[in-house]
Amino acid sequence: MSRYRRAASGTSFFFTVVAFRRRPILCDPPIVAALREAIGSVRRRRPFAIDAWVHMPDHLHCIWTLPDGDAGFSQRWSEIKAHVSRSCARDYPDGRLSGAMRRKRAAAIWQRGFWEHRIRNDEDFSQHLDYIHINPVRHGLVGHASLWPYSSFARLVRAGVYAADWAGPAQMLELSWE
């Protein structure tokens, strides 16, 4: 169980965003780079805190805290997904898209929409935080959360939120999604 206490005063949301047709492309270097760039760009214009993150081959989960009185997560996701789609369109052609999707100039990277859940309280926050960080282990990608490079787990261990051996023995990587 994590020991995270939220410092931000805004509303927190848990998100799941899925790759188009669940293709395992989201850990490909061009997409990872474009996603990092997109998030940075959007955060400069529309601030939000990334409390937790895990980036899986075919989906991602994260928790964001938005500023007080701001619930504009849809626009933020729209801008992030559009940036990644434009940046990676050549590497991921739209041959598998339907005619309607091509007319809307969609790219074959993201599933339409996303799933969101408003975090209700500290217990809900903690449960989602744990869910995010155990996800690569549950999917059989690594034996311990610390071994997955596309995660905020290492950052939260350094911050004292998690013990390095949370959910089993640890071998910490220096890479982390920040």
C-alpha positions as CSV (number, residue, x, y, z in Angstrom):
1,M,0.0,0.0,0.0
2,S,1.4,3.4,-0.9
3,R,1.8,6.2,1.5
4,Y,1.0,9.0,-0.9
5,R,-0.5,12.2,0.4
6,R,-1.7,14.7,-2.2
7,A,-0.2,18.1,-1.9
8,A,-2.2,19.6,-4.8
9,S,-5.5,21.2,-4.0
10,G,-7.2,20.7,-7.4
11,T,-9.2,17.7,-8.6
12,S,-7.4,14.5,-9.5
13,F,-8.4,12.1,-12.3
14,F,-7.4,8.6,-13.2
15,F,-7.1,8.0,-17.0
16,T,-6.8,5.0,-19.3
17,V,-5.8,5.8,-22.9
18,V,-5.6,2.9,-25.4
19,A,-3.7,2.4,-28.6
20,F,-5.7,2.0,-31.9
21,R,-6.9,-1.7,-32.1
22,R,-4.7,-2.3,-29.0
23,R,-1.6,-2.4,-31.2
24,P,1.5,-2.7,-29.0
25,I,3.1,0.5,-30.3
26,L,3.0,2.9,-27.4
27,C,6.5,2.0,-26.2
28,D,8.1,2.5,-29.6
29,P,10.8,5.2,-29.4
30,P,9.1,7.6,-31.8
31,I,5.8,7.5,-29.9
32,V,7.5,7.8,-26.5
33,A,9.4,10.8,-27.7
34,A,6.4,12.5,-29.2
35,L,4.3,11.8,-26.1
36,R,6.9,13.3,-23.8
37,E,7.1,16.4,-26.1
38,A,3.3,16.7,-26.3
39,I,2.8,16.5,-22.6
40,G,5.5,19.1,-22.0
41,S,4.0,21.4,-24.5
42,V,0.4,21.0,-23.2
43,R,1.6,21.4,-19.6
44,R,3.3,24.7,-20.4
45,R,0.0,26.1,-21.8
46,R,-2.5,24.3,-19.6
47,P,-0.7,23.3,-16.3
48,F,-1.5,20.0,-14.5
49,A,0.5,17.7,-12.2
50,I,1.3,14.1,-13.2
51,D,0.9,12.3,-9.9
52,A,1.5,8.8,-11.4
53,W,2.1,7.2,-14.8
54,V,2.6,3.9,-16.4
55,H,3.1,3.5,-20.1
56,M,2.3,0.0,-21.4
57,P,2.8,-1.3,-25.0
58,D,-0.9,-0.9,-25.9
59,H,-2.3,1.4,-23.2
60,L,-1.4,3.8,-20.5
61,H,-2.7,4.8,-17.1
62,C,-2.1,8.0,-15.2
63,I,-3.3,10.3,-12.5
64,W,-3.4,14.0,-13.1
65,T,-4.3,16.8,-10.7
66,L,-5.7,19.8,-12.4
67,P,-5.6,23.4,-10.9
68,D,-8.5,24.4,-8.7
69,G,-11.6,25.1,-10.7
70,D,-10.2,23.4,-13.9
71,A,-11.7,20.2,-15.2
72,G,-10.5,20.6,-18.8
73,F,-8.8,17.3,-19.1
74,S,-10.6,16.5,-22.4
75,Q,-8.9,19.4,-24.3
76,R,-5.6,18.4,-22.8
77,W,-5.9,14.8,-24.0
78,S,-7.1,16.0,-27.4
79,E,-4.0,18.2,-27.8
80,I,-1.6,15.5,-26.6
81,K,-3.1,12.8,-28.8
82,A,-3.2,15.1,-31.9
83,H,0.4,16.1,-31.4
84,V,1.6,12.4,-31.2
85,S,-0.6,11.5,-34.2
86,R,0.9,14.3,-36.3
87,S,4.4,13.6,-35.2
88,C,4.2,9.9,-35.9
89,A,1.9,9.7,-38.8
90,R,4.6,8.7,-41.3
91,D,5.8,5.8,-39.0
92,Y,2.2,4.6,-38.4
93,P,0.2,4.9,-41.7
94,D,-3.5,4.9,-41.7
95,G,-4.0,1.9,-44.0
96,R,-6.1,0.1,-41.3
97,L,-8.4,3.0,-40.7
98,S,-12.0,3.1,-41.9
99,G,-13.0,5.6,-44.5
100,A,-14.8,7.7,-41.9
101,M,-11.7,7.8,-39.7
102,R,-9.6,8.9,-42.7
103,R,-12.0,11.7,-43.5
104,K,-11.6,12.9,-39.9
105,R,-7.9,12.8,-40.5
106,A,-7.4,10.3,-37.6
107,A,-4.1,8.5,-37.2
108,A,-3.7,4.8,-36.5
109,I,-2.2,5.4,-33.1
110,W,-5.0,6.1,-30.6
111,Q,-8.4,4.6,-29.9
112,R,-11.0,7.3,-29.9
113,G,-11.7,8.8,-26.5
114,F,-10.3,7.7,-23.2
115,W,-11.6,6.5,-19.9
116,E,-11.6,8.8,-16.8
117,H,-12.4,8.4,-13.2
118,R,-12.6,11.3,-10.7
119,I,-10.6,10.5,-7.6
120,R,-13.0,10.7,-4.7
121,N,-10.7,10.7,-1.7
122,D,-7.2,9.7,-0.4
123,E,-8.0,6.0,-0.3
124,D,-9.3,6.0,-3.9
125,F,-6.1,7.9,-4.9
126,S,-3.9,5.4,-3.1
127,Q,-5.7,2.4,-4.7
128,H,-5.3,3.9,-8.2
129,L,-1.7,4.7,-7.5
130,D,-1.0,1.1,-6.6
131,Y,-3.0,-0.1,-9.6
132,I,-0.9,2.0,-12.0
133,H,2.4,0.8,-10.6
134,I,1.6,-2.9,-10.4
135,N,0.2,-2.9,-14.0
136,P,3.4,-4.0,-15.8
137,V,3.8,-6.9,-13.3
138,R,0.1,-8.0,-13.8
139,H,0.6,-8.0,-17.5
140,G,3.7,-10.2,-17.2
141,L,6.1,-7.6,-18.6
142,V,8.4,-7.5,-15.6
143,G,8.8,-9.3,-12.3
144,H,8.8,-6.1,-10.2
145,A,7.4,-2.6,-10.7
146,S,10.9,-1.1,-10.4
147,L,12.0,-2.9,-13.6
148,W,9.5,-1.2,-15.9
149,P,11.1,1.9,-17.5
150,Y,7.9,3.7,-18.4
151,S,6.6,4.4,-15.0
152,S,6.6,7.0,-12.2
153,F,7.4,4.2,-9.7
154,A,11.2,5.1,-9.3
155,R,10.3,8.8,-8.8
156,L,7.8,7.9,-6.1
157,V,10.4,5.6,-4.4
158,R,12.8,8.6,-4.4
159,A,10.1,10.8,-2.9
160,G,9.4,8.2,-0.1
161,V,5.9,7.3,-1.3
162,Y,6.9,3.7,-2.0
163,A,9.5,1.5,-0.4
164,A,11.9,0.1,-3.1
165,D,10.8,-3.4,-2.3
166,W,7.0,-2.6,-2.5
167,A,5.2,-5.6,-3.8
168,G,8.3,-7.8,-3.7
169,P,12.1,-7.6,-4.1
170,A,13.3,-4.7,-6.2
171,Q,16.0,-4.0,-8.7
172,M,15.7,-0.3,-9.4
173,L,16.2,1.2,-12.8
174,E,17.2,4.7,-13.2
175,L,14.8,5.3,-16.0
176,S,11.4,6.6,-15.1
177,W,8.5,8.4,-16.6
178,E,8.6,11.8,-15.0
